[in-house]
Amino acid sequence: MELGIKTSWFKMNKKILITGGAGFIGSHVVRLFVNKYKDYQIVNLDALTYAGNLENLKDINQAKNYIFEKGDITDAGFLETLFKKYDFVGVIHLAAESHVDRSISDPMAFVMTNVIGTVNLLNVAKKAWNGNYEGKRFYHVSTDEVYGELFDPKEFFTETTKYDPHSPYSASKASSDHFVRAYHDTYGMPTVISNCSNNYGPNHFPEKLIPLMINNIKNNLPLPVYGKGENVRDWLYVIDHARAIDDIYHGAENGETYNIGGNNEWKNIDLVYLLCKIMDEKLGRAAGTSAGLITFVKDRAGHDLRYAIDASKLMKKLGWEPSVTFEQGLEATVEWYLSNWDWIANITSGEYQKYYEEMYG
């Protein structure tokens, strides 16, 4: 596969690979690093599958310290070529299959990307760095779903909570976490891991709860809620997650794990009702109009009851904390979607994928 290049790349002091950088969380991390660290060369590697969209990064596309490379982390040969070309000092690994429903219907896709892809990256980084780990870092971004579910309302996931994954998605992420730790313990690789709660915000693919509900409300479509909507999630604004990744990449000790969460638990049904209220106000509809679209559907197989993150380690050791309340972040999210409706229309139509196929093959 031919690799793109900008003539200024070799002038940068630090070259960092961010995988999955055209996706939801990854695009916000790429933007933050490109804008904040002008002496870094940020290389965004993405396979541009259905969830990857370069429109998410059109505002920084021409930045001198930004390069996009299309490629797949399951292709070890391609990764070796990429590492030889750029001589990366850091990897921030976000590329992953992440939708639980898709993992139930096609678990092998999750094994390939989340497990094999991660091990490929670890192997290639280990070979490229060849024991010279000074100034190097391999940062693996994971999920709180590896911990399983909580039943006690006073209990929270900590960095020492035993792993207990219940879906093919969470099992694949748990496996990748174990490989990252094994490479630190066996080979001395400078690794760190973070496990984050549910994210929300701009550029979220509309198969996930919040953008799905926004899209369906706008189009007067049913609002499918699993079971009775009693499953509880801890929600974090995606820009605050990107800030946490920045703090961990630059401030964590090797071998450490950090949980990232918003201390912001909501039952799914309560969240949907809140979204209905906000959307009715934004769209000038009578109160209660959107709530009438709620439809309860058969619960998902292996649907964990509750996730809740204890992020005190991150807050105490690295000084991170959320910058917005959930109400502020959710209102900003709704405003973004309503102001960028062409983005969601492009996503749901699939036109963006046709464009990338023509451009990159």
TORTIVO-596517 format. One record per residue (C-alpha): x, y, z; residue in three letters; chain. Coordinates in steps of 0.02 Angstrom, whole numbers, plus 50000, padded with zeros to 5 digits. Example, Ala and Ser with C-alpha at 12.3 -4.5 7.8 and 13.67 -1.06 7.14 Angstrom:
> 50615	49775	50390	ALA	A .
> 50684	49947	50357	SER	A .
# end
This chain:
> 50000	50000	50000	MET	A .
> 50069	50170	49953	GLU	A .
> 50096	50286	50100	LEU	A .
> 50055	50471	50091	GLY	A .
> 50181	50601	50151	ILE	A .
> 50203	50786	50179	LYS	A .
> 50373	50863	50146	THR	A .
> 50382	50944	50317	SER	A .
> 50362	50784	50419	TRP	A .
> 50548	50753	50448	PHE	A .
> 50570	50923	50532	LYS	A .
> 50462	50876	50679	MET	A .
> 50546	50823	50842	ASN	A .
> 50423	50689	50899	LYS	A .
> 50323	50575	50787	LYS	A .
> 50170	50498	50868	ILE	A .
> 50056	50368	50791	LEU	A .
> 49872	50381	50836	ILE	A .
> 49772	50232	50776	THR	A .
> 49586	50248	50741	GLY	A .
> 49606	50435	50727	GLY	A .
> 49463	50458	50604	ALA	A .
> 49339	50382	50726	GLY	A .
> 49236	50464	50861	PHE	A .
> 49356	50472	51009	ILE	A .
> 49512	50462	50902	GLY	A .
> 49470	50616	50800	SER	A .
> 49455	50721	50957	HIS	A .
> 49623	50655	51019	VAL	A .
> 49706	50692	50852	VAL	A .
> 49636	50868	50849	ARG	A .
> 49694	50904	51026	LEU	A .
> 49871	50843	50994	PHE	A .
> 49888	50930	50825	VAL	A .
> 49829	51096	50895	ASN	A .
> 49919	51087	51062	LYS	A .
> 50087	51013	51016	TYR	A .
> 50158	51101	50865	LYS	A .
> 50326	51013	50884	ASP	A .
> 50245	50842	50868	TYR	A .
> 50212	50757	50703	GLN	A .
> 50045	50670	50722	ILE	A .
> 50014	50524	50604	VAL	A .
> 49833	50468	50601	ASN	A .
> 49816	50285	50549	LEU	A .
> 49639	50228	50509	ASP	A .
> 49566	50091	50401	ALA	A .
> 49415	50202	50361	LEU	A .
> 49288	50068	50399	THR	A .
> 49107	50120	50424	TYR	A .
> 49146	50216	50586	ALA	A .
> 49297	50311	50517	GLY	A .
> 49263	50478	50435	ASN	A .
> 49394	50607	50386	LEU	A .
> 49258	50740	50388	GLU	A .
> 49283	50732	50576	ASN	A .
> 49454	50814	50549	LEU	A .
> 49426	50932	50405	LYS	A .
> 49472	51081	50514	ASP	A .
> 49652	51018	50538	ILE	A .
> 49676	50927	50373	ASN	A .
> 49803	51054	50311	GLN	A .
> 49900	51071	50473	ALA	A .
> 50088	51055	50445	LYS	A .
> 50108	50932	50589	ASN	A .
> 49968	50815	50534	TYR	A .
> 49975	50666	50415	ILE	A .
> 49842	50539	50374	PHE	A .
> 49886	50361	50325	GLU	A .
> 49753	50236	50271	LYS	A .
> 49793	50061	50332	GLY	A .
> 49738	49914	50437	ASP	A .
> 49819	49864	50602	ILE	A .
> 49787	49681	50560	THR	A .
> 49917	49700	50421	ASP	A .
> 50082	49676	50513	ALA	A .
> 50187	49707	50357	GLY	A .
> 50106	49875	50328	PHE	A .
> 50137	49923	50509	LEU	A .
> 50322	49879	50494	GLU	A .
> 50336	49990	50340	THR	A .
> 50249	50131	50431	LEU	A .
> 50364	50120	50583	PHE	A .
> 50520	50118	50473	LYS	A .
> 50458	50270	50380	LYS	A .
> 50416	50380	50529	TYR	A .
> 50521	50313	50673	ASP	A .
> 50382	50338	50800	PHE	A .
> 50424	50377	50980	VAL	A .
> 50244	50353	51037	GLY	A .
> 50087	50256	50998	VAL	A .
> 49912	50303	51057	ILE	A .
> 49807	50154	51010	HIS	A .
> 49620	50186	50991	LEU	A .
> 49579	50084	50835	ALA	A .
> 49447	49957	50884	ALA	A .
> 49283	49878	50840	GLU	A .
> 49172	49943	50980	SER	A .
> 48987	49912	50951	HIS	A .
> 48922	49772	51064	VAL	A .
> 48777	49725	50949	ASP	A .
> 48897	49702	50803	ARG	A .
> 49011	49595	50912	SER	A .
> 48867	49477	50948	ILE	A .
> 48832	49451	50763	SER	A .
> 49015	49447	50705	ASP	A .
> 49135	49409	50849	PRO	A .
> 49282	49364	50736	MET	A .
> 49292	49541	50669	ALA	A .
> 49321	49598	50848	PHE	A .
> 49452	49466	50879	VAL	A .
> 49546	49518	50722	MET	A .
> 49548	49706	50754	THR	A .
> 49549	49716	50943	ASN	A .
> 49661	49568	50984	VAL	A .
> 49768	49528	50831	ILE	A .
> 49781	49711	50782	GLY	A .
> 49841	49760	50955	THR	A .
> 49970	49620	50961	VAL	A .
> 50032	49671	50789	ASN	A .
> 50060	49848	50851	LEU	A .
> 50149	49785	51006	LEU	A .
> 50262	49672	50905	ASN	A .
> 50306	49804	50777	VAL	A .
> 50340	49936	50910	ALA	A .
> 50448	49815	51009	LYS	A .
> 50549	49772	50854	LYS	A .
> 50567	49954	50801	ALA	A .
> 50620	50014	50973	TRP	A .
> 50734	49863	50999	ASN	A .
> 50751	49885	51187	GLY	A .
> 50787	50072	51174	ASN	A .
> 50634	50129	51270	TYR	A .
> 50698	50298	51327	GLU	A .
> 50568	50429	51281	GLY	A .
> 50451	50298	51207	LYS	A .
> 50272	50259	51254	ARG	A .
> 50138	50134	51199	PHE	A .
> 49968	50193	51262	TYR	A .
> 49822	50074	51244	HIS	A .
> 49647	50149	51259	VAL	A .
> 49519	50025	51325	SER	A .
> 49344	50018	51400	THR	A .
> 49260	49995	51569	ASP	A .
> 49160	49851	51495	GLU	A .
> 49306	49733	51530	VAL	A .
> 49256	49737	51714	TYR	A .
> 49084	49661	51685	GLY	A .
> 48937	49733	51779	GLU	A .
> 48895	49806	51950	LEU	A .
> 48744	49765	52056	PHE	A .
> 48784	49856	52218	ASP	A .
> 48739	50042	52194	PRO	A .
> 48883	50089	52310	LYS	A .
> 49013	49992	52211	GLU	A .
> 49125	50065	52074	PHE	A .
> 49254	49998	51953	PHE	A .
> 49432	50033	52009	THR	A .
> 49596	49995	51923	GLU	A .
> 49608	49834	52025	THR	A .
> 49432	49769	51988	THR	A .
> 49437	49590	51924	LYS	A .
> 49402	49571	51738	TYR	A .
> 49235	49489	51698	ASP	A .
> 49186	49527	51517	PRO	A .
> 49014	49471	51458	HIS	A .
> 49008	49512	51271	SER	A .
> 49124	49468	51127	PRO	A .
> 49169	49654	51119	TYR	A .
> 49220	49667	51302	SER	A .
> 49308	49499	51294	ALA	A .
> 49412	49558	51146	SER	A .
> 49459	49718	51236	LYS	A .
> 49502	49622	51395	ALA	A .
> 49617	49511	51293	SER	A .
> 49704	49660	51216	SER	A .
> 49728	49738	51389	ASP	A .
> 49810	49577	51450	HIS	A .
> 49929	49574	51301	PHE	A .
> 49982	49754	51333	VAL	A .
> 50020	49715	51515	ARG	A .
> 50111	49556	51465	ALA	A .
> 50224	49652	51346	TYR	A .
> 50266	49773	51487	HIS	A .
> 50304	49634	51611	ASP	A .
> 50393	49517	51489	THR	A .
> 50488	49637	51377	TYR	A .
> 50494	49795	51482	GLY	A .
> 50395	49893	51352	MET	A .
> 50341	50066	51413	PRO	A .
> 50153	50039	51412	THR	A .
> 50005	50123	51494	VAL	A .
> 49820	50081	51486	ILE	A .
> 49661	50178	51519	SER	A .
> 49484	50110	51537	ASN	A .
> 49348	50236	51503	CYS	A .
> 49160	50247	51529	SER	A .
> 49033	50286	51392	ASN	A .
> 49077	50438	51288	ASN	A .
> 48960	50562	51204	TYR	A .
> 48984	50719	51101	GLY	A .
> 49009	50780	50921	PRO	A .
> 49050	50660	50778	ASN	A .
> 48979	50505	50863	HIS	A .
> 48924	50371	50739	PHE	A .
> 48733	50362	50745	PRO	A .
> 48723	50178	50794	GLU	A .
> 48763	50228	50973	LYS	A .
> 48628	50280	51097	LEU	A .
> 48637	50470	51104	ILE	A .
> 48664	50510	50918	PRO	A .
> 48538	50375	50871	LEU	A .
> 48406	50454	50981	MET	A .
> 48445	50629	50916	ILE	A .
> 48432	50570	50736	ASN	A .
> 48271	50474	50765	ASN	A .
> 48188	50615	50862	ILE	A .
> 48231	50739	50724	LYS	A .
> 48154	50620	50595	ASN	A .
> 48004	50566	50701	ASN	A .
> 48063	50385	50705	LEU	A .
> 48041	50261	50848	PRO	A .
> 48163	50275	50994	LEU	A .
> 48213	50094	51032	PRO	A .
> 48256	50064	51215	VAL	A .
> 48318	49893	51271	TYR	A .
> 48213	49803	51403	GLY	A .
> 48141	49929	51525	LYS	A .
> 48285	50052	51503	GLY	A .
> 48352	50017	51676	GLU	A .
> 48533	49987	51625	ASN	A .
> 48647	50118	51702	VAL	A .
> 48799	50197	51619	ARG	A .
> 48928	50327	51673	ASP	A .
> 48938	50460	51536	TRP	A .
> 49089	50567	51492	LEU	A .
> 49102	50710	51367	TYR	A .
> 49221	50653	51230	VAL	A .
> 49328	50811	51237	ILE	A .
> 49360	50776	51422	ASP	A .
> 49413	50600	51375	HIS	A .
> 49537	50672	51249	ALA	A .
> 49605	50786	51387	ARG	A .
> 49627	50636	51501	ALA	A .
> 49721	50541	51365	ILE	A .
> 49837	50690	51346	ASP	A .
> 49870	50694	51534	ASP	A .
> 49900	50506	51543	ILE	A .
> 50012	50500	51389	TYR	A .
> 50123	50636	51459	HIS	A .
> 50110	50606	51646	GLY	A .
> 50082	50423	51685	ALA	A .
> 50214	50302	51747	GLU	A .
> 50249	50152	51637	ASN	A .
> 50147	49999	51679	GLY	A .
> 50006	50100	51757	GLU	A .
> 49820	50090	51723	THR	A .
> 49697	50233	51743	TYR	A .
> 49507	50231	51744	ASN	A .
> 49423	50380	51660	ILE	A .
> 49244	50423	51703	GLY	A .
> 49125	50568	51727	GLY	A .
> 49051	50518	51897	ASN	A .
> 48890	50538	51802	ASN	A .
> 48773	50389	51807	GLU	A .
> 48610	50385	51710	TRP	A .
> 48482	50252	51678	LYS	A .
> 48457	50233	51491	ASN	A .
> 48272	50277	51501	ILE	A .
> 48306	50435	51604	ASP	A .
> 48437	50489	51478	LEU	A .
> 48317	50462	51333	VAL	A .
> 48182	50565	51421	TYR	A .
> 48308	50705	51450	LEU	A .
> 48357	50702	51267	LEU	A .
> 48173	50707	51217	CYS	A .
> 48149	50861	51327	LYS	A .
> 48301	50951	51254	ILE	A .
> 48253	50907	51075	MET	A .
> 48073	50965	51098	ASP	A .
> 48139	51133	51157	GLU	A .
> 48266	51147	51016	LYS	A .
> 48143	51096	50881	LEU	A .
> 47999	51201	50947	GLY	A .
> 47890	51050	50980	ARG	A .
> 47761	51034	51118	ALA	A .
> 47828	50959	51279	ALA	A .
> 47812	50770	51277	GLY	A .
> 47804	50753	51088	THR	A .
> 47970	50661	51068	SER	A .
> 47941	50552	51221	ALA	A .
> 47792	50479	51128	GLY	A .
> 47915	50398	51008	LEU	A .
> 47994	50289	51143	ILE	A .
> 47977	50104	51102	THR	A .
> 48036	49966	51219	PHE	A .
> 48119	49821	51128	VAL	A .
> 48186	49650	51177	LYS	A .
> 48339	49666	51287	ASP	A .
> 48510	49633	51213	ARG	A .
> 48596	49468	51252	ALA	A .
> 48723	49485	51393	GLY	A .
> 48669	49665	51429	HIS	A .
> 48766	49721	51583	ASP	A .
> 48658	49808	51713	LEU	A .
> 48772	49946	51775	ARG	A .
> 48943	50022	51743	TYR	A .
> 49016	50153	51859	ALA	A .
> 49194	50218	51861	ILE	A .
> 49301	50274	52007	ASP	A .
> 49418	50399	51924	ALA	A .
> 49498	50460	52086	SER	A .
> 49671	50393	52042	LYS	A .
> 49675	50496	51882	LEU	A .
> 49612	50650	51973	MET	A .
> 49734	50636	52119	LYS	A .
> 49891	50584	52025	LYS	A .
> 49874	50684	51865	LEU	A .
> 49753	50823	51914	GLY	A .
> 49622	50785	51782	TRP	A .
> 49437	50820	51805	GLU	A .
> 49287	50841	51689	PRO	A .
> 49268	51017	51620	SER	A .
> 49079	51017	51594	VAL	A .
> 48925	50950	51681	THR	A .
> 48823	50818	51591	PHE	A .
> 48683	50940	51558	GLU	A .
> 48806	51065	51481	GLN	A .
> 48890	50932	51376	GLY	A .
> 48728	50854	51318	LEU	A .
> 48655	51022	51266	GLU	A .
> 48816	51063	51171	ALA	A .
> 48806	50893	51087	THR	A .
> 48626	50919	51031	VAL	A .
> 48671	51092	50966	GLU	A .
> 48817	51019	50867	TRP	A .
> 48709	50887	50782	TYR	A .
> 48571	51010	50739	LEU	A .
> 48700	51131	50668	SER	A .
> 48791	50994	50571	ASN	A .
> 48646	50894	50504	TRP	A .
> 48735	50868	50338	ASP	A .
> 48866	50767	50433	TRP	A .
> 48741	50644	50505	ILE	A .
> 48646	50636	50338	ALA	A .
> 48810	50592	50251	ASN	A .
> 48844	50457	50380	ILE	A .
> 48674	50376	50372	THR	A .
> 48675	50377	50182	SER	A .
> 48847	50294	50172	GLY	A .
> 48905	50419	50040	GLU	A .
> 49066	50456	50136	TYR	A .
> 49124	50275	50115	GLN	A .
> 49101	50282	49926	LYS	A .
> 49209	50438	49921	TYR	A .
> 49350	50355	50021	TYR	A .
> 49343	50200	49913	GLU	A .
> 49372	50308	49760	GLU	A .
> 49511	50409	49843	MET	A .
> 49607	50273	49935	TYR	A .
> 49550	50111	49853	GLY	A .
# end
